[in-house]
Amino acid sequence: MAIVNLGAIKFNWKGAYNSSTTYAVDDVVSSGGNSYVCIQAHSNQAVGNATAYWNIMSSAGTNGSNGSNGTDLTSTLTTQGDILYRDGSGLQRLAKGTAGQVLQMNSGATAPEYATASGGITEADMWRLTTAQSGGTNADITANLERTDDATFAKIGTGMTESSGIFTFPSTGLYEVSLNPYIYSYSDSNSYLYGYVSSNSGSSYTNVIAVNIGSSAGSISVMGIQSTFVNVTNASTFRVKFGTESMGSNSFVRGETDRNMTTFKFIRLGDSQ
């Protein structure tokens, strides 16, 4: 029976090229990051002699801008958590971010970057009136204010700062400011509690919230709720204050120190617009 020599029926991996090794057809070696397959049996024929003895099988990737071999990612990624990306010239390393940061595209939409997460509620605070505002008083509320301090209360973030009834914001953002008064009125048709906002460090204020409760027929005790959005574009110049107007002598705003009666709520909804 005739014997037919089929030669190698699969590639034979021989590792790194060695000039002292005799190679057969279909032997495969590595050199300089590339892989080569032998096409003619030989010894001491360099892989650079591609046309006669070797064909290139696979090539190393494009080198990175730091000169590292494109297939050796460990020379580019140096720290646990690093990310590899390509810019206009080659592979680049993006160092890992810090705890709580998110991955996003830069302002030019050309490369990834880490940034502090935005959005969500980062500030939420509540204050209350601790003593009733006397009947017939028509003025700004400048005293008897405290941050809610019940055992179950908690705020988010830094919270508001208050001085003589003037509230300032901890940071820029779009805030919901709510006025929740508890007004007692007896035979007074109108009792107003207002909320005012200033964007020029208190030089002038705008009336942005109004709650009107009253009864000319008899006594009434009602809790009202009203709110507005305040677009705080500069935390150092925006102010909020509250006050009464047209408050009859038989009406007053209720307040207590151990529970919420009249409250003022501040919630940062997102970034300033």
N, C-alpha and C positions, 0 to 999 in steps of 0.2 A: 504494500500500500504506500502510495506516495505521501510524503510528509511535507506539508506546506508551513513555512515559517511565517506566522502572522505578526511577529514582532510584539511590541508592547500593545496591549489592548486597552490601556488606560495610561494617563499621565503618572509619572513617577516623581514624587517630590524628593529632591535631593538637598534641600536646605540652601544655605549660602554658597555662592559660587566659589570653587577652589581650583586653582590652576593645575594642581597636581592630580586631580581626579579625572578618570576617563568617563566620558558621558556617552550614553546611547540615545538613539532617537526617542523622543517623547519624555526624556528626563526634563524636569523643571527645576530651576534654581532662582534665587533672589539675589539682587545686587543693586545697591543705591536706591532702594525703595521700589524698584521695578521687579517684575517677574519675567523670566525668559524660558522658552521651550526649545530643546535641542532638535534640530532638523537634519543633522548629519553627525554620526558618531565621530568622536575625536577626543583628544586630550590637549590641554594647555592652549585652548583657543578662547580668547577673552569674549565676554558677552557683547562687547562693542562690535565684534565681527558678525553683525546680525545677518547679512545676506547669505553667507556661506554656511554657518554653523548654528546660528541662533535666530529665533524670531521672538520679538517682544510679545509677551502675553498680557501684561497689565502694567500701567504706568502709575507712578506716584501722583497724587493730587498737586494742585498749584500751591506753591509755598505761601505761607502767610507773610504779612508785612513785617513780622519780627524775624523772618528768615527761617522759621521752623518748617520742617517738612510737612506737606499738606496731609499726609496719612498718619502722622504722629501727633494726635490730638493732645496727648499728655504733656507735650512741651508748650502747648498754647493754653490749655486749661490747667491752672496751677492751684486752685483752691476748691474744696468741696462746695458745691452749689453754683459754680461758674456756669455760664451759658456761652455757647459758641454761635456766632452769627457772621454773615458776610456783608462787608461794606463794598464800596466801589472798587477796592483794590485787592481784597482777599479776605481771609478768615480773621475775625477779631474776637477777643475775649471780653465778655461783659461780666464784671465781678458781681458776686452775689449781693443782693440788697440786704437791708436790715429788717428786723422783725416788724411785721405789720405793713411793710411796703408792698406795692403792687407793680407788676410789669406792664409798661405802656409804651407807645411810640413817642418819640421826641416831637418837639414842636414843628420840625421840618418833615416829619413822617419819613425819615431816612434810616433810623436805627432804633432798636429797643432801649429802654432805660427803666430804672426803678424810681418810683416816686411814692410819696405818702398818699395813702388811700384818701379819696375825697368822697363827699356825698354822705348821706345818712345823718342822723342826729348826733351832733358832737357837743351841743350845749342845751341844757334844759334846766330851768331854775324857777322857783316860786317864792314870792314874798307875801306877807300879810300885814294888815292893819291890826295893831295890838290893843288899841283903845278907840272907843267910839269918837267919831268926828261930831262935835257939838251941833245941835240944831241951830239953824240960822247962820252957821259959819260958811262963808263963801271965799275960799282961798285954796292955794296949793296945799297938798298934804306934804308937810316938811318934817314930820316927826312921827313917833309911834309906829315905826316900820321895822320888821325883822324878817329874815329868811325863815321859812317854815322849818321848824326843828322838832317835829314829832318823832317818836322813836322809829317809825317805819319810813320816814322821809329820806330821800337821797336825791342829789342833783347829778347832772351829767356835765362834765367839763369844769371850767373855772367858775362859771356862774357870773351873775351881774354884780356890779359894785354900786353901792348906794351911799349918798352923802346929802343930808338935809333934804331928802325927798327926790334928789336927782339921781337917776339910774344911768350908768354908762355900760357899754357893751365890752365883753372880753376880746372880741375879734370881729372882723368883717363877716358878712353873711346876710342871707335873707332870713329875717326873724319873724315869727308870729308873736305879737304882743297882745295879751288878753287881759281885759279888765272885768273882774267878777265881783261886783259890789253887793253887799247885803244892806239894803236901805229900809229903814222904818219911817213911815210917813203917816201923819194924822191930820186930815183936813188940809193938806197942802197938795195942790193940783200938780205941781212939777218939782221934782228933785233930781238934779243932774249931777252925774259924776263923769268927768272928762279925762281923756288921756291925750297928752301933748308930746310932739316929737320935734326936736331941733337937730338940724344938720350942720349948724355953724357954731358949735360949742356953747349953745345957750343964748346967743345974741337975740334970737327970735324963735318962737315956737308955733307950730301948727296944730290945731285941734283935729285929731284923727280918729278918736273914739268917743262915743257919747252913749251913756246909759241914762234913760229918763224913767223914773218911777214915781208915782204920786197918786193921791186920791183926794178929791174934794168932798167926798161923801162921808168919809170916816177913816179909820185906821187901816193901814195896809203894811205888811212886812214881806218884802219880795227880794229874791236874789236874781240879779240880772247878769247876762253874759254878753260881751261884745269884744271883738278882736280886730286886728288889722295886720298887714304885712309891712315890715319896715326893712327897706333895702339899705343895710349899713355898708356903705362903701369906704368909710373911714372911721375906725373904731375910736379914734381920738377926738372926733368932732361931733359924733351923734349922741344925743341925750333923750331921755324919756322922763316925764313927770306926770303926776295925777293931781286932780283937784276937784272941788265942788263948785257949783254955780246954781243960782236960783233956789238954793236950799232954804225952805221955810223954817221958821222957828220951831215948828212941830215935827221936824224931820231930822234924821241924823244917819250917818253911815256907821254900821255896827262893826266892832272889831274886838278880838280877844287874843290873848297871848298863848293859850293852851289848845286852841283849835282854830280851824279856818272859818272865818266869817266873810270878810272882804279880802280878796286875794288878787295878786298881780302875777301873771305867768309869762315867761319868756322862753321860747323854743327856737333854736337855730335850725331851719329846715334844709339849708344848703348854702352853697357859695353865693356871694353877692352877684347881682345881675347887671 
